[in-house]
Amino acid sequence: MKKLKLFDMNRDGKGVSKDEKPLKPTLWNLPKFYFRHFTKVLNLNFVMLPIWIIPFVLVYLYTVADSIGTQTNVVYSTLYGISVINPTPGIMSLIGVFGSQLPLQTYGPGRIIVSFALILLLAVLWGWINLGATYCARGIFRGDPVFIWSDFKYAVSRNLWQGLLIGILDFAACCILGYDLFYFAQRGGTFWLDFFFFGICGAVAIYFFMRFYIYLLLVTFDIKTGKLIKNSLIFSILGIKRNLIGLLAIFIVIALNVALVLLFWSVQFVVPLILPIIYLLPSIVLFTVYSAYPVIDRYMIKGRA
């Protein structure tokens, strides 16, 4: 491996052909740009693997935990009490209708401590991984010489504490918005529940586009945290046309993989389930940089000149 330099993310690439022209960052040039740099996307995935690994471990801990049955209907307790006193055929048939139970996972102290430790570790690594990956993706977009591991370490060391703070805030925002969206999606039927659901959908959409700029601004400028968040919010609106390019690219990549999973699900072909682990996260980072960097260049780099 060492002799052949396999998986060496810092070795020199084949370079750029003298006949290869730079591509304008338009929607139509995005596929050509993406496949031109697909090898670097795969290399970038290695530094983003903890974002996959830690959730998989958490899911594994959840699935192998002991479980107990929990009732799904409030009528069950009453019916069960009646059946103990007077187990008539009618009561027993009602228990068959309303007595279905779902497994509820039970965590011991050790499993709880390990799970919280993994969540804390992911929250700590979240910002550093995203800013390092964004720095590398920005270099790919600008045509700079990119050495994934060394560039990743440079970006993290240069923004160590602010990256940690931004990462924790970003991780918390993603968790809270995701939980709220799931919570209100399960409920509805009243004006206020529907109002909050659509409000959360709007907040998720805005923050989704803000994330296009948060880490990109962090690795491009020496900027305070409050101003970084403010500018990200402004750019999420100013750059709406380019944001939609990134959204479309992300949607297509995810939709293609979902289509492959549905196509091969009947024959239990698991490769489409594994493919996103190889390319999805760095592809999303590259799409967001491709969409957002021209907006930052227009308003904050060329605008200052």
Secondary structure by P-SEA (a helix, b strand, c coil): ccccccccccccccccccccccccccccaaaaaaaaaaaaaaaaaaaaaaaaaaaaaaaaaaaacbbbbbbcccaaaaaaaaaaacccaaaaaaaaaccbbbbbbbbcaaaaaaaaaaaaaaaaaaaaaaaaaaaaaaaaaacccccaaaaaaaaaaacaaaaaaaaaaaaaaaaaaaaaaaaaaaccccaaaaaaaaaaaaaaaaaaaaaacaaaaaacccccaaaaaaaaaaaaaaaaaaaaaaaaaaaaaaaaaaaaaaaaccccccccccccccccaaaaaaaaaaacaaaaaaccccccc
